[in-house]
Amino acid sequence: MDENTRHQVLRNDEDQYSLWPVDVEVPAGWQPVGKEGTEEECSAYVDEVWTDMRPRSLRERMENSEA
C-alpha cells in the first residue's frame, strides 16, 4: 500500500473495527461504517469510537453475569 491509498473503516458483528482499502472488496462478516479517508484519518476515527476493545459477545456475557 502506498500513502495515497484511500481507506474505509469496517466493523464486524462483534463491534470490532478494521481499516480496509476502498478499492478492495469488503470481506465477509464486515460492513463499512461510512468513514473513508487516509489511513491516518481512518485510524483516528477508530481511536475515537472504539473505546472498549472487548468483543460485543464478551461485554454482554460480563454484563449479564453482573446482573
C-alpha positions as CSV (number, residue, x, y, z in Angstrom):
1,M,0.0,0.0,0.0
2,D,1.2,3.5,-0.7
3,E,0.5,6.6,1.2
4,N,-2.1,7.7,-1.3
5,T,-4.3,4.6,-0.8
6,R,-7.8,5.6,0.4
7,H,-9.2,3.6,3.3
8,Q,-12.6,2.9,4.8
9,V,-13.5,1.8,8.3
10,L,-15.2,-1.5,8.7
11,R,-17.0,-3.1,11.7
12,N,-17.9,-6.7,12.3
13,D,-20.8,-8.2,14.3
14,E,-18.6,-8.2,17.4
15,D,-18.2,-4.4,17.1
16,Q,-14.5,-4.7,16.2
17,Y,-13.0,-2.3,13.7
18,S,-10.6,-2.6,10.8
19,L,-9.2,-0.3,8.1
20,W,-9.6,-1.5,4.6
21,P,-8.6,-0.1,1.2
22,V,-11.7,1.3,-0.6
23,D,-10.8,-0.4,-3.9
24,V,-10.7,-3.9,-2.3
25,E,-13.8,-6.0,-1.8
26,V,-15.1,-5.9,1.8
27,P,-14.5,-9.3,3.4
28,A,-17.4,-11.4,4.6
29,G,-18.6,-10.6,8.1
30,W,-17.5,-6.9,7.8
31,Q,-19.6,-3.8,6.9
32,P,-18.5,-0.3,6.1
33,V,-19.4,2.3,8.7
34,G,-19.3,5.2,6.3
35,K,-15.9,6.7,7.2
36,E,-13.4,7.0,4.4
37,G,-10.1,8.9,4.1
38,T,-6.4,8.5,4.6
39,E,-5.1,5.7,6.8
40,E,-4.3,8.4,9.4
41,E,-7.9,9.8,9.3
42,C,-9.5,6.4,9.5
43,S,-7.2,5.3,12.3
44,A,-8.0,8.5,14.3
45,Y,-11.7,7.8,13.8
46,V,-11.3,4.2,15.1
47,D,-9.4,5.5,18.1
48,E,-12.3,7.8,18.9
49,V,-15.1,5.4,18.5
50,W,-13.6,2.0,19.6
51,T,-13.3,2.7,23.3
52,D,-13.9,-0.8,24.6
53,M,-11.7,-3.4,22.8
54,R,-13.7,-6.4,24.1
55,P,-15.8,-8.2,21.6
56,R,-19.5,-7.4,22.0
57,S,-20.4,-11.0,23.0
58,L,-17.8,-10.9,25.9
59,R,-19.2,-7.5,27.0
60,E,-22.7,-8.9,27.0
61,R,-21.7,-12.0,29.0
62,M,-19.9,-9.9,31.5
63,E,-22.8,-7.5,31.9
64,N,-25.3,-10.5,32.3
65,S,-23.1,-12.1,35.0
66,E,-23.0,-8.9,37.0
67,A,-26.8,-8.6,37.0
